[in-house]
Amino acid sequence: MDASYCLCSAKRATTLTIDVFNTFQTIDGFGFSEAFQRANQIVNLPAAKQRAVLDVLFNTTTGAGFSILRNGIGSSSDSRSDLMNSILVTKMSSPSATPNYTWDGKDSGQLFVNKEAQKYGVKTFYANAWSALPFMKTNNNENNGGYLCGVSGQSCASGDWKQAYVNYLVQYVRFYESEGVRVTHLGFLNEPDFTASYASMLSSGTQAADFIKVLSPTLKAANLSHIAITCCESTGWSDTINKVSHLKSAGVEPQLGVITSHTYTSNFNGPLKTALKVWQTEYSDLNGQWTTAWYQNGGAGDGMTWASTLHNALVNNNCSGYLYWVGTQWGNTNEKMIKIDDSTKDVQVSKRVWAFAQFSRYIRPNAVRVSATGAPSGVSASAFVNEGASGSLVVPVLNMGSAVQAVTVGVKGFVGMNVTAWITDNAHEMTSTPATLAIDGTVTGNVPGRSFVTFVLTR
């Protein structure tokens, strides 16, 4: 225990009320991607540093306990620079030609990271393509947008490539299966509203529905019906709202498993109108100067800013999953959570990791968000019950104000036998901090200014 947080200057206690009978969305988890060869940074680290990075990312006792990995399905002919090589390098002469698939057993380093993640208990592996192969597209290029040949309004002299692209995705899944990794989610688009100079492919919601109508029955026929199809990875929440409307109009919502979105071009604006689970699958501070700070100035790269972002996603927008863009990367921006110098192999862990950890270490897959009310201005509180008869109750409390906040947590419908509490701020990273469990089940503790404390009650 860190006795420094038995503060005497605490304000009059705020009472939070947790009602486990008032339930919301089920949580799938938290994660990141190691696409575009970011995974190779982990692969190429010396053994001790490699294990340290993997522990930070996946260990549920000492690390963040991330539970979702997003793999990039490659569409490039080679692995130059940070390109993701394809499993089908040889061009098919027609959509009905026999493809010559090849597997290098590496997948740009992603297979190694997936296998390591499995050792920590990760079970959710999301395979996501940025583009179809060049010869399947209207622009004959994996880059610069273009459409998949055969979707509404996009015909090509070479024919309709929807089924061939489906088969390509299925084969990628099969290769992972052969390596002992079970892909659980499959996406065929990334930012389809943005023409990028790198791997990209455009699509409307209606065109995505055209493809889903081929992908879904093919997965079933291949005995892969356990795989949840995702759509559509738009650059922002606003475009996702439009995509969802089109998908519903096309009648494919029942064939999907998860609606996925990024929040670069437009931020959250309330829960999406869908019966499906929703994941925020990519966002980061792409251009901010690298920082490891928890609180510096409230900037986009601060750990505390990210804690607030996660709270907003979970509580105000009912997200079941939240993924940072990449876990590791080189360079001097906040695009990643962990900075790895390719030359020196120096590793720097940002407080953004620990902002996630305050949620992800103890809120495990299949946890259910429950009601948490009573938080005063400047304080964000939420609550989650992990599955099973012995499942714990997790209450993350973020204090963005400068003064310490005394907190009393009253619980309806959950009888705790023990409580622990964990703090992250400028001086701490998931450090144990005092909390008291009274005979009546009430929990008390202090949340210092600009800090994040997660209370964990066990039965």
PyMOL commands that set and color helices and strands:
alter all, ss='L'
color gray80, all
select helices_A, chain A and resi 3-5+39-43+47-58+110-119+134-136+162-178+205-221+237-249+253-255+303-316+351-360
alter helices_A, ss='H'
color red, helices_A
select strands_A, chain A and resi 14-26+29-33+68-73+124-129+185-187+228-234+258-262+277-282+285-289+321-329+333-334+336-340+347-349+368-373+379-381+383-385+393-399+405-412+418-424+431-432+436-437+443-447+451-458
alter strands_A, ss='S'
color yellow, strands_A
deselect
rebuild
show_as cartoon
